[in-house]
Amino acid sequence: MWTSGRMSNAKNLLGLGVSLYFWGLMDLTTTVLSGSARPLTEGQEDNLSDKLHQRMKRSWVWNQFFVLEEYTGTDPLYVGKLHSDMDRGDGSIKYILSGEGAGIVFTIDDTTGDIHAIQRLDREERSQYTLRAQALDRRTGRPMEPESEFIIKIQDINDNEPKFLDGPYVASVPEMSPVGTSVIQVTATDADDPTYGNSARVVYSILQGQPYFSVDSRTGLIRTALMNMDREAKEYYEVIIQAKDMGGQLGGLAGTTTVNITLSDVNDNPPRFPQKHYQMSVLESAPVSSTVGRVVAKDLDEGINAEMKYSLVDGDGLDVFDINTDPNYQVGIITVRKPLSFESKKSYTLKVEGANPHLEMRFLNLGPFRDTTTVHISVEDVDEPPVFEPSFYFVEVPEDVEIGTTIQIICAKDPDVTNNSIRYSIDRSSDPGRFFYVDITSGALMTARPLDREDISWHNITVLAMELNNPSQVGSVSVTVKVLDVNDNAPEFARFYEAFVCENAKAGQLIQTVSAIDKDDPQEGQHFYYSLAPEAANNPNFTLRDNQDNTAWILTRRSGFRQHEQNTFYLPILISDNGRPVLSSTGTLTVHVCSCDDDGMVMSCNAETYVLPVSLSRGALIAILACIFVLLVLVLLILSMRRQRKQPYIIDEEENIHENIVRYDDEGGGEQDTEAFDIAAMWNPREAQLVVKNRQDMLPEIESLSRYVPQACVMDNNVHNYVLAKLYEADMDLWAPPFDSLQTYMFEGNGSVAESLSSLQSVTTDSDQSYDYLTDWGPRFKKLAEMYGATDSSGALW
């Protein structure tokens, strides 16, 4: 019979092995341990088979042992005692302990049966151990009792504080939330036994974060505790929560965690402009869509709650300016909507509104979520190029217009307040043929060369206007010139016509159909009239029939043509048009006499070899050739004389007469003492034509003649016509100098080392004067030195 005992190492809770005895008949095949039936082994059944039908006294088997955890003493901890009723105390019984922790955690005295714990026990690591006990006969080793199983339970003490396994916590709650709004729930875990005492009963409290937040002591739910918490005032909060076991009583263990709470933004702040007036300026030349300036309304909110929408709500520039919202920086960008003009309007006033597009209804009572400001925009003046009125010109000009005729007055003006003077010119890239000329001051567009519709029917030129005081400011206008047709081209054959007539041709037979073309283009269409030229009006061989459809037939008038008599006929035909005036030309039709078969097919058109008459001697042929040679020599001589007469580079000093105004006011160097201007062309154009044509001392000038004419002395239209006509005549004259010029003589200035070379106030004596010093004056006076310097007999200059 087993006996169990347990003694507390502190208070001897169970005494020294209290034994409970219970008598009764037991089933020999089982042993009751810990309230459960356990089958006997085969040896036990044999050992007990002899005792069947015997009444045996059995002891009550212990339920379990209890031992406190965390024993810190130096001696082994006494757990309990095993004792069998068969033990007489003489040491014949040997106790054996097996199972979980046997020999490692727990030991047993095999004589007395005392069980001790030799290691520190921790319930949180292991709460119980299951072991088996056996009593053996020390001498024979036979079991004295059936093997029994028992449990050693580790009794809990409060040795673990609550822990927040998920901490620290991060949470957010909207600002201005009502009191009691849930934020986050925290949970602390206690490793102690929740079924034994209050060691694992946790109570929550808030150590830091009041009065803004509170925590539920039982559930750990954190809530807002203060109304109207404003993110713009304070955004971040650090809350410390404590969890204490033992129900929060004195002596309980505690753990803490940190909860970082952020107030999220709501749209509770309306936008406001930091200034109620903005002053901006923009150049009048600013292009459309260019930026004028920026305005910004401040909003203490963030994210979508700070988004802004800007608009123009009032002012006198609503149709001139526009405003856009920059979504990245939430600023309003004012841009130019229409072209500006300082001369038309110098300033504008705009009223700009900034508003939140996303509103929360519960905060509308905080005021209107919009604000306005005033923007004053000044338009600054810039120097603008001249502007043409109108902006495009279309001119129709007959092609027979005279050179120098004004076909259009081009008008431009300075749009600035200063209203500077304008100078006109033609962009020569648009008029490479130089058919036109524009007066530099009046803008009169004139013809400078004959126009020919058949050559160029349209001219697209560009006229430039430049400010006199600021040449960089240049405006331009397109001028389209349509050359109108006049009847200036006579009709002519469409091609070269060459016909044949058979020797056996009959009278009235058609041998050729002719047609004509005309470069002109009359509005009523072309209509040509055909007839034989007056010298061939009574031609006995051929006649002409006008078909009245711009074609004509050539018919034979007789029959009996013979090659040996005449193998070729030349028939002049007069062609007239229907223009005003009527123009006509004469075309020649060549008709060959050919041999034909009976069907009219040409067989041969070659004439028989012509044999000179026998009476024509060789001397006569030589005389004829000599006459032809003499005529050729005379023609070449005449041409040579005419060319010498037109030679532009041979100058007759007597004919090189200039009408000059010469002023001597300084003794300078050489020809540059004079300031001369040839005005002969202005006084007598007919005489100037002869004089200018033979002058060789003019230097070419590239610029327009008008640039030398002062503003108050602009030439009239007649002079313009004359100059342009002479210019065209010079361009067309192959024997004229290849330039047009006005020669200007300017004096060199003071300081000439040669002093005066004038004959005025010179010594008037016949005595010899030495000019040898001219050789020392340099290459500029080399010619004078050669003319007046003394030379030796060999011709060397002394």
C-alpha positions in Angstrom: 0.0 0.0 0.0 1.4 3.4 -1.2 1.6 6.4 1.1 2.2 9.9 0.0 3.2 12.9 1.9 4.1 16.5 1.2 6.0 19.0 3.2 6.2 22.7 2.4 9.7 24.0 2.6 8.4 27.1 4.2 5.5 26.2 6.6 5.2 22.3 6.6 1.9 22.6 5.0 1.3 18.9 4.8 3.2 17.7 7.9 5.6 14.8 7.8 4.0 12.4 5.5 0.3 12.3 6.3 -1.0 8.9 5.3 -4.5 8.1 4.4 -5.6 4.5 4.6 -8.6 3.0 3.0 -9.7 -0.6 3.3 -11.7 -2.3 0.8 -11.7 -4.9 -1.9 -10.0 -3.8 -5.1 -10.0 -5.1 -8.6 -6.9 -7.2 -8.8 -6.3 -6.3 -12.4 -6.2 -2.6 -12.0 -4.8 0.0 -9.6 -6.5 3.4 -9.2 -4.1 6.3 -9.4 -5.1 9.9 -9.5 -8.8 9.0 -10.0 -8.1 7.0 -13.2 -7.9 3.3 -14.0 -4.6 2.0 -15.2 -4.1 -1.6 -16.5 -1.7 -3.9 -14.7 1.3 -5.4 -16.4 1.6 -9.1 -17.1 4.0 -9.6 -14.1 1.7 -7.8 -11.8 -1.2 -10.0 -12.8 0.8 -13.1 -12.1 2.0 -11.8 -8.8 -1.6 -11.0 -7.8 -3.2 -14.1 -9.2 -2.3 -16.0 -6.1 -4.1 -13.6 -4.0 -7.4 -13.8 -5.7 -10.3 -14.1 -3.4 -8.2 -12.5 -0.6 -9.2 -9.3 1.0 -6.3 -6.9 0.9 -5.8 -3.6 2.7 -4.9 -0.9 0.2 -3.8 2.7 0.8 -5.3 5.8 -1.0 -3.0 6.9 -3.8 -1.9 10.6 -3.7 -3.5 13.0 -6.2 -0.6 15.4 -6.9 2.3 17.3 -5.4 2.5 21.1 -5.3 5.7 23.1 -5.2 6.3 26.9 -5.4 8.3 28.2 -8.4 11.3 30.4 -8.2 12.8 28.8 -5.1 16.1 30.6 -4.4 17.4 28.7 -1.4 20.8 26.9 -1.3 19.4 23.4 -0.2 17.4 21.2 -2.5 13.7 22.0 -2.3 11.6 19.3 -0.5 8.7 18.3 -2.7 7.1 15.3 -0.9 7.6 11.7 0.3 6.8 8.3 -1.1 6.0 5.5 1.4 4.8 2.0 1.1 2.9 0.1 3.9 5.3 -2.7 3.2 8.2 -0.6 4.3 9.2 -1.8 7.8 11.8 0.9 8.1 14.6 -1.6 7.8 15.7 -0.4 4.4 14.5 -3.5 2.6 12.4 -1.3 0.3 14.0 0.6 -2.5 12.1 3.5 -4.1 12.7 4.3 -7.7 11.5 7.6 -9.5 11.1 7.8 -13.3 9.4 10.1 -15.8 9.7 13.8 -16.7 12.7 15.5 -15.0 13.5 12.4 -12.9 17.2 12.5 -11.9 17.6 16.0 -13.5 15.1 18.2 -11.9 13.8 15.9 -9.2 15.7 13.3 -7.1 14.4 10.7 -4.6 16.0 9.1 -1.6 15.7 5.4 -2.5 15.5 4.4 1.2 13.2 7.0 2.7 11.3 8.0 -0.5 11.8 11.7 0.0 11.6 13.8 -3.3 13.6 17.0 -3.7 13.9 19.5 -6.6 17.5 20.2 -7.4 16.9 23.0 -10.0 15.1 26.3 -10.0 11.6 25.8 -11.2 9.7 28.3 -13.4 6.1 27.9 -14.0 6.2 30.1 -17.1 8.6 27.6 -18.6 6.8 24.4 -17.4 3.8 24.2 -15.2 3.8 20.5 -14.3 5.8 17.3 -14.4 4.4 13.7 -14.7 6.5 11.1 -12.9 6.2 7.4 -12.0 7.1 5.8 -8.6 8.0 2.1 -7.9 8.8 0.2 -4.7 11.2 -2.8 -5.1 12.5 -5.4 -2.8 16.0 -4.4 -2.2 17.2 -8.0 -2.0 15.2 -9.6 -4.8 14.4 -6.6 -6.9 10.8 -7.7 -7.1 8.1 -5.0 -7.1 6.5 -4.5 -3.8 3.9 -2.3 -5.1 2.5 -1.7 -8.6 4.1 1.2 -10.4 2.2 4.4 -9.9 2.0 7.7 -11.7 1.8 11.1 -10.1 2.0 14.8 -11.0 4.1 17.5 -9.6 2.5 20.9 -10.2 4.5 24.2 -10.1 2.6 26.7 -8.1 2.6 30.2 -9.5 3.9 33.3 -7.9 3.7 36.9 -9.2 7.1 37.1 -10.9 6.2 38.5 -14.4 5.1 42.0 -15.1 2.6 42.8 -17.9 4.2 43.4 -21.3 2.9 45.2 -24.5 4.1 42.9 -27.2 2.9 45.1 -30.0 4.3 48.4 -28.7 5.2 51.1 -29.3 2.0 52.1 -31.0 1.3 54.6 -33.8 -2.2 56.0 -34.3 -4.0 59.0 -35.7 -7.2 60.7 -35.1 -8.9 63.6 -37.0 -8.4 67.0 -35.3 -11.5 68.6 -33.8 -12.9 65.2 -33.0 -15.6 64.9 -30.3 -14.7 63.8 -26.8 -14.7 60.0 -26.5 -13.6 59.3 -30.1 -11.7 56.0 -30.2 -8.1 56.2 -31.2 -6.5 52.8 -30.6 -6.6 49.8 -28.3 -3.5 48.6 -26.6 -3.1 45.1 -25.0 -0.7 43.9 -22.3 0.1 40.3 -21.7 1.1 38.8 -18.3 2.9 35.5 -18.2 1.7 34.5 -14.8 -1.1 32.0 -14.2 -4.5 33.7 -14.9 -6.3 30.9 -13.0 -4.4 31.4 -9.8 -4.9 34.5 -7.8 -4.5 38.0 -9.3 -1.1 37.6 -10.7 -2.3 38.0 -14.3 -5.2 40.4 -13.7 -4.1 43.6 -15.6 -5.4 47.1 -15.1 -4.6 50.0 -17.6 -3.9 53.6 -16.7 -2.4 56.6 -18.5 0.8 58.1 -17.2 1.4 60.8 -19.9 -1.1 62.3 -22.4 -3.7 63.9 -20.1 -5.9 65.8 -20.4 -5.9 65.1 -24.2 -6.5 61.4 -24.0 -7.9 58.7 -21.7 -7.7 54.9 -21.5 -10.2 52.3 -20.5 -8.7 50.5 -17.4 -10.1 47.1 -18.4 -9.9 47.0 -22.2 -6.9 49.4 -22.9 -9.0 51.4 -25.4 -7.6 55.0 -25.8 -10.1 57.8 -26.5 -9.9 61.5 -26.9 -10.6 63.4 -23.7 -10.4 67.0 -24.8 -12.7 68.8 -27.3 -11.5 71.0 -30.2 -8.0 69.7 -30.4 -6.4 71.8 -33.3 -3.7 70.2 -35.5 -2.5 73.7 -36.4 -1.8 74.3 -32.7 -0.3 70.9 -31.9 0.0 68.0 -34.2 1.9 65.3 -32.4 1.2 63.7 -29.0 3.2 61.1 -27.0 1.0 59.1 -24.7 2.4 56.6 -22.1 0.1 53.8 -21.0 0.8 51.6 -17.9 -0.5 48.0 -17.4 -0.3 46.7 -13.8 -1.1 43.2 -12.5 -2.6 42.2 -9.2 -5.7 44.2 -10.2 -3.7 47.3 -9.8 -3.2 46.7 -6.1 -0.1 47.7 -4.2 2.8 45.3 -4.8 1.7 44.5 -8.4 4.1 44.5 -11.2 3.7 47.1 -14.1 4.8 47.6 -17.7 4.5 50.6 -20.0 4.3 51.4 -23.7 4.3 54.5 -25.8 1.5 55.5 -28.2 2.5 58.2 -30.8 -0.8 59.9 -31.8 -1.0 62.3 -34.7 -3.9 64.6 -35.4 -4.9 64.3 -39.0 -6.0 67.4 -40.9 -9.5 68.5 -41.6 -10.6 71.5 -43.6 -11.3 73.8 -40.6 -9.2 76.9 -41.8 -10.4 79.2 -44.6 -7.8 80.6 -47.0 -6.6 84.1 -46.5 -4.5 86.4 -48.7 -1.5 87.8 -46.8 -1.9 91.2 -48.5 -5.0 92.9 -49.8 -3.3 94.7 -52.7 -0.8 93.6 -55.3 1.1 95.8 -57.6 2.4 94.3 -60.9 3.8 95.6 -64.2 4.0 94.1 -67.7 5.6 95.2 -70.9 3.1 96.1 -73.6 5.1 93.8 -75.9 4.5 90.7 -73.7 3.1 87.9 -75.8 -0.2 86.2 -75.2 0.0 83.6 -72.4 3.1 85.1 -70.9 3.2 85.5 -67.1 2.4 88.8 -65.4 2.7 87.8 -61.8 1.6 85.4 -59.0 -0.7 85.7 -56.0 -1.1 83.2 -53.2 -3.7 82.7 -50.5 -2.4 81.1 -47.3 -4.2 78.0 -45.9 -3.1 76.5 -42.6 -4.6 73.1 -43.6 -2.6 70.7 -45.7 -3.1 68.2 -48.5 -6.5 68.2 -50.2 -7.8 70.6 -47.6 -5.3 73.2 -48.7 -6.1 73.0 -52.4 -6.9 76.3 -53.9 -8.9 77.5 -56.9 -8.2 81.1 -58.2 -10.5 83.1 -60.4 -11.0 86.7 -61.6 -14.3 88.0 -60.2 -14.2 91.7 -61.0 -12.2 94.5 -62.6 -11.6 96.2 -65.9 -9.1 93.6 -67.2 -11.3 90.5 -67.3 -11.0 90.2 -71.0 -7.3 91.1 -71.2 -5.9 88.9 -68.4 -6.5 85.4 -67.2 -5.5 83.5 -64.0 -4.5 79.8 -63.7 -3.9 77.7 -60.6 -0.6 76.0 -60.1 -1.5 72.6 -58.5 2.0 72.0 -57.1 2.4 75.2 -55.2 -1.2 76.3 -54.9 -0.5 79.8 -56.4 -2.5 81.8 -58.9 -0.6 82.8 -62.1 -1.9 85.8 -63.9 -1.2 85.7 -67.6 -1.8 87.9 -70.7 -5.0 87.0 -72.6 -4.9 89.6 -75.3 -2.2 91.9 -76.8 -1.5 94.9 -74.7 -1.0 98.5 -75.8 0.5 101.2 -73.6 -1.0 103.9 -75.9 -4.5 102.5 -75.5 -4.6 101.7 -71.8 -1.8 102.1 -69.3 -3.2 100.2 -66.3 -5.7 97.6 -65.2 -7.4 96.5 -61.9 -8.3 93.0 -61.2 -10.2 91.4 -58.2 -8.8 87.9 -57.6 -10.6 85.3 -55.5 -9.0 82.2 -53.8 -11.3 79.5 -52.6 -11.1 75.9 -51.2 -12.9 73.5 -53.6 -13.2 70.7 -51.0 -15.4 71.8 -48.0 -16.6 70.0 -44.9 -20.2 70.9 -43.9 -19.6 70.7 -40.2 -17.0 73.6 -40.4 -19.0 76.0 -42.5 -19.8 78.0 -39.4 -16.2 78.9 -39.1 -16.6 81.4 -42.0 -16.6 81.6 -45.8 -13.8 79.4 -47.1 -12.7 82.0 -49.7 -10.9 85.3 -49.8 -10.3 88.1 -52.3 -7.5 90.6 -53.1 -7.0 93.4 -55.5 -4.3 93.4 -58.2 -3.1 96.6 -60.0 -1.3 95.9 -63.3 0.7 98.7 -65.0 1.4 98.5 -68.7 5.0 99.7 -69.4 5.8 101.4 -72.7 8.3 99.8 -75.1 9.7 101.1 -78.3 7.6 99.3 -80.9 8.3 98.9 -84.6 6.3 100.9 -87.1 2.9 99.6 -87.9 1.4 99.6 -91.4 -2.2 100.7 -92.1 -3.6 98.6 -93.7 -1.6 95.5 -92.9 -1.7 94.3 -96.5 -1.6 96.0 -99.9 -3.0 94.7 -103.2 -2.2 96.8 -106.3 -3.1 96.3 -109.9 -0.8 97.9 -112.5 -1.0 97.8 -116.3 2.1 96.3 -117.8 2.7 99.3 -120.0 3.0 101.7 -117.0 5.8 104.2 -117.4 9.0 104.0 -115.3 8.7 106.2 -112.2 4.9 106.0 -111.9 3.6 106.0 -108.4 1.4 102.9 -108.0 0.7 103.0 -104.3 1.3 105.2 -101.2 2.6 102.9 -98.4 1.7 104.3 -95.0 3.2 103.3 -91.6 3.3 105.1 -88.3 5.1 104.8 -85.0 2.6 103.3 -82.5 4.6 104.9 -79.6 3.7 108.2 -78.0 7.0 109.7 -79.3 5.7 109.1 -82.9 9.2 109.0 -84.5 9.8 109.7 -88.2 9.6 106.7 -90.5 11.9 105.8 -93.3 10.9 103.3 -96.0 12.8 100.8 -98.1 12.2 97.5 -100.0 13.4 94.2 -98.9 15.5 93.4 -101.9 15.2 89.6 -101.4 11.5 90.0 -102.2 12.3 92.1 -105.4 15.5 90.7 -106.8 14.7 92.1 -110.2 14.5 95.6 -108.7 11.3 96.4 -110.5 10.1 98.8 -107.8 11.4 101.7 -105.8 9.9 103.3 -102.7 10.5 106.8 -101.6 12.4 106.9 -98.4 10.2 109.5 -96.7 6.8 109.5 -98.4 6.4 105.8 -98.9 5.4 106.3 -102.5 5.9 102.9 -104.3 7.0 103.5 -107.9 8.0 101.4 -110.9 11.8 101.3 -111.5 11.8 99.0 -114.5 9.3 98.2 -117.3 6.8 95.5 -116.3 6.0 92.6 -118.5 3.0 90.5 -117.6 4.1 87.8 -120.0 7.4 87.5 -118.1 6.2 88.1 -114.5 2.5 88.5 -113.8 2.6 88.8 -110.0 5.1 90.6 -107.7 5.1 89.9 -104.0 7.4 92.5 -102.4 8.0 93.4 -98.8 8.2 97.1 -97.8 10.1 97.9 -94.7 9.5 100.8 -92.3 12.3 101.9 -89.9 12.2 104.4 -87.1 14.7 107.2 -87.8 15.8 107.5 -84.2 16.0 103.7 -83.6 17.0 101.8 -86.7 16.6 98.5 -84.9 12.8 99.0 -84.9 11.7 97.7 -88.3 8.2 96.9 -89.4 7.2 95.2 -92.7 4.2 94.9 -94.9 3.4 92.6 -97.9 2.5 94.3 -101.1 1.1 92.1 -103.9 1.3 93.7 -107.3 -0.8 92.2 -110.1 0.4 93.2 -113.6 -2.6 93.7 -115.8 -2.4 92.6 -119.4 -2.2 95.1 -122.3 -2.1 94.2 -125.9 1.6 94.5 -126.4 2.4 91.2 -128.2 1.6 90.5 -131.8 0.3 87.0 -132.7 2.7 84.6 -134.4 2.7 81.1 -135.9 2.3 78.4 -133.3 5.3 76.7 -134.9 7.4 76.7 -138.0 5.2 75.6 -140.9 6.7 73.9 -143.9 4.3 72.4 -146.6 4.6 70.6 -149.9 2.6 70.7 -153.1 2.6 67.9 -155.7 3.5 68.8 -159.3 0.2 67.3 -160.3 -1.8 69.3 -157.8 -5.1 70.7 -158.8 -6.3 74.3 -158.3 -8.1 74.7 -154.9 -6.3 71.9 -153.2 -5.6 72.2 -149.4 -1.9 72.0 -148.7 -1.6 73.4 -145.1 -3.6 74.4 -142.0 -2.0 77.2 -139.9 -2.7 78.5 -136.4 -1.3 81.2 -134.2 -0.6 82.0 -130.6 -0.5 85.3 -128.7 1.3 85.8 -125.3 -1.4 88.3 -124.4 -4.5 87.2 -122.5 -7.4 89.5 -123.3 -10.5 89.2 -121.1 -12.7 88.5 -124.1 -10.4 85.8 -125.4 -8.1 85.5 -128.4 -9.4 85.9 -131.9 -6.9 85.9 -134.8 -7.4 87.1 -138.4 -5.4 85.7 -141.3 -4.7 87.2 -144.7 -1.9 87.2 -147.3 0.6 89.9 -146.8 0.1 92.9 -149.0 3.1 92.0 -151.2 1.5 88.6 -151.8 -2.1 89.7 -152.0 -2.2 88.8 -155.8 -0.2 85.7 -155.4 -0.9 83.6 -158.6 0.1 80.3 -157.0 -1.6 80.1 -153.6 -4.6 81.6 -151.8 -5.6 81.8 -148.1 -9.0 81.1 -146.4 -9.7 82.3 -142.8 -11.7 79.7 -141.0 -12.9 82.2 -138.3 -11.8 79.7 -135.6 -8.2 81.0 -135.2 -7.0 78.7 -138.0 -6.6 79.3 -141.8 -6.2 77.1 -144.8 -3.6 77.5 -147.6 -5.0 76.4 -150.9 -3.5 76.2 -154.4 -4.7 78.7 -156.9 -3.5 76.9 -160.0 -2.1 73.6 -161.2 1.0 72.6 -163.1 3.8 73.2 -160.6 7.3 72.1 -161.9 10.4 71.4 -159.7 12.8 72.4 -162.4 11.1 75.7 -162.8 10.8 76.6 -159.1 11.0 74.0 -156.3 10.3 76.3 -153.3 7.8 79.1 -152.6 7.7 81.5 -149.7 4.3 82.7 -148.8 4.0 85.6 -146.3 0.9 85.5 -144.1 -0.4 88.4 -142.1 -1.8 87.5 -138.6 -3.8 90.1 -136.6 -5.3 90.0 -133.2 -8.5 91.5 -131.7 -6.8 93.7 -129.1 -6.7 97.4 -128.7 -4.6 98.5 -130.5 -4.6 95.8 -133.0 -1.2 94.1 -133.4 -0.1 92.0 -136.3 2.9 90.1 -137.5 3.9 88.3 -140.7 4.8 84.7 -140.8 6.3 82.9 -143.7 5.0 79.5 -145.0 7.6 77.5 -146.9 6.1 75.4 -149.7 8.2 72.8 -151.5 7.2 71.4 -154.9 7.5 67.6 -154.8 7.1 64.7 -157.2 4.1 62.6 -156.2 2.5 59.4 -157.4 -1.1 59.1 -158.7 -2.3 58.7 -155.1 -0.7 62.0 -154.0 2.1 60.3 -152.1 5.4 62.3 -152.1 8.2 60.6 -154.0 10.9 63.3 -154.2 11.2 66.9 -153.3 14.8 67.5 -154.5 15.3 70.0 -157.3 17.5 69.2 -160.3 21.2 70.3 -160.1 21.5 73.8 -161.1 24.2 74.4 -163.8 25.8 77.7 -164.2 25.4 79.3 -167.6 28.3 78.6 -169.9 28.6 82.4 -170.6 29.6 83.1 -166.9 33.5 83.0 -166.9 35.9 82.5 -164.1 37.0 86.1 -164.0 33.4 87.2 -163.3 33.3 84.8 -160.3 36.5 86.3 -158.9 35.2 89.9 -159.3 32.0 88.9 -157.5 34.1 87.5 -154.6 36.3 90.6 -154.4 33.3 92.8 -154.1 31.9 90.7 -151.3 35.3 91.0 -149.4 35.4 94.8 -149.8 31.9 95.1 -148.4 32.9 93.0 -145.4 35.9 95.2 -144.7 33.8 98.3 -144.9 31.2 96.9 -142.5 34.0 96.0 -139.9 35.5 99.4 -140.3 32.2 101.1 -139.6 31.6 99.0 -136.5 35.0 99.7 -135.2 34.5 103.4 -135.5 31.2 103.3 -133.7 32.7 101.3 -130.9 35.5 103.8 -130.5 33.0 106.6 -130.3 31.1 104.8 -127.5 34.3 103.8 -125.6 33.5 104.8 -121.9 37.1 104.7 -120.6 38.6 107.2 -123.1 38.2 110.7 -121.6 38.4 113.8 -123.5 39.6 116.4 -120.9 37.9 119.2 -122.8 34.6 117.4 -122.7 34.9 116.4 -119.0 33.3 119.6 -117.9 31.6 119.6 -114.5 29.3 122.2 -113.0 30.8 122.3 -109.5 30.6 124.5 -106.5 34.1 124.6 -105.0 34.9 125.9 -101.6 38.4 126.6 -100.4 38.4 126.9 -96.6 41.3 124.8 -95.7 44.6 123.8 -97.2 44.5 120.1 -97.1 45.8 117.4 -99.3 45.2 117.1 -103.0 41.7 116.7 -104.5 40.2 116.4 -101.0 40.4 120.2 -100.6 37.1 120.5 -102.4 33.6 119.6 -101.5 31.8 119.2 -104.8 28.4 118.0 -105.8 27.5 117.5 -109.4 24.1 119.1 -109.8 24.1 119.3 -113.6 21.6 116.5 -113.8 19.2 118.5 -111.6 19.4 121.7 -113.6 19.5 120.5 -117.2 18.7 116.8 -117.6 19.3 116.8 -121.4 22.8 118.2 -121.0 23.5 116.0 -118.0 22.7 113.0 -120.0 25.7 113.7 -122.3 28.0 114.7 -119.5 27.2 111.9 -117.1 27.5 109.3 -119.8 31.2 110.1 -120.4 32.3 110.7 -116.8 34.9 108.3 -115.5 35.8 109.7 -112.1 32.6 108.5 -110.3 32.8 105.9 -107.6 29.9 103.4 -107.2 27.5 104.0 -104.4 25.4 101.2 -103.1 22.8 103.0 -101.0 19.7 104.7 -102.4 20.1 108.2 -103.8 17.4 109.4 -101.4 19.5 108.9 -98.4 21.7 111.9 -99.4 18.7 114.2 -99.8 17.8 116.2 -96.6 14.3 115.9 -95.3 13.4 119.4 -96.4 14.7 119.0 -99.9 13.0 115.8 -101.1 12.8 115.6 -104.9 9.4 115.9 -106.5 7.8 113.2 -108.6 9.2 114.6 -111.9 12.7 114.3 -110.6 12.0 110.8 -109.3 10.7 109.8 -112.7 13.8 111.2 -114.4 16.3 109.6 -112.0 14.6 106.2 -112.2 14.4 106.4 -116.0 18.1 107.3 -116.2 18.9 104.5 -113.9 17.1 102.0 -116.0 18.7 103.4 -119.2 22.2 103.0 -117.6 21.4 99.4 -116.6 20.4 98.6 -120.2 23.2 100.4 -121.9 26.1 98.0 -122.3 28.6 100.8 -123.1 27.8 102.8 -120.0 29.9 102.6 -116.8 28.7 99.7 -114.6 27.6 102.0 -111.7 25.6 105.0 -110.7 27.1 107.5 -108.4 27.1 110.9 -106.8 30.7 112.0 -106.1 31.3 113.8 -102.9 34.6 115.5 -102.2 35.5 116.0 -98.5 38.5 117.9 -97.3 41.2 115.8 -95.6 41.5 118.0 -92.5 44.2 120.0 -90.8 47.8 118.9 -90.4 48.8 118.1 -94.0 52.6 117.9 -94.2 52.4 119.2 -97.8 50.8 122.4 -96.6 49.0 124.2 -99.5 49.4 123.2 -103.1 47.0 125.8 -104.4 48.1 128.2 -107.1 46.5 131.1 -105.2 49.0 133.5 -103.6 51.8 131.6 -105.2 55.0 133.4 -106.2 54.4 135.0 -109.6 57.9 135.1 -111.0 59.4 133.4 -114.0 62.4 132.4 -111.9 63.1 128.7 -111.7 61.8 127.0 -108.6 63.1 123.6 -107.3 60.5 120.9 -106.5 63.0 118.3 -105.4 61.4 118.2 -101.9 58.4 116.5 -103.4 60.4 113.2 -103.4 60.4 113.3 -99.6 56.7 113.5 -99.2 55.9 109.9 -99.8 54.1 107.9 -102.4 51.1 110.2 -102.4 53.1 112.8 -104.2 55.1 110.5 -106.4 53.2 111.7 -109.5 53.9 115.4 -108.8 57.5 114.6 -108.1 57.8 112.9 -111.5 56.2 115.9 -113.2 58.1 118.7 -111.5 61.2 117.2 -110.1 64.6 117.6 -111.8 65.9 114.7 -113.8 69.4 113.9 -115.1 70.2 113.1 -118.7 69.4 109.4 -118.0 66.0 110.3 -116.8 66.7 109.6 -113.1 64.9 111.7 -110.6 67.1 113.9 -108.4 
